[in-house]
Amino acid sequence: MKSAASILVLLSLLTLGACAPEIGSERWCKQMAEKPKGDWTANEALAYAEHCVLD
């Protein structure tokens, strides 16, 4: 039973991870625009500038 629960948790994590928008996509740019700028990482800020502002 323990292994069945482990498999269920793993599948749930994989499914949730697949829902994240691709960096640079229109959906990702919109999501980042709504996110408070203070919560952005340096990598997110660079990617936003490259893909959403300069593109």
Helices and strands as residue ranges (DSSP letters): H 2-17, H 26-34, G 37-39, H 42-48, I 49-53
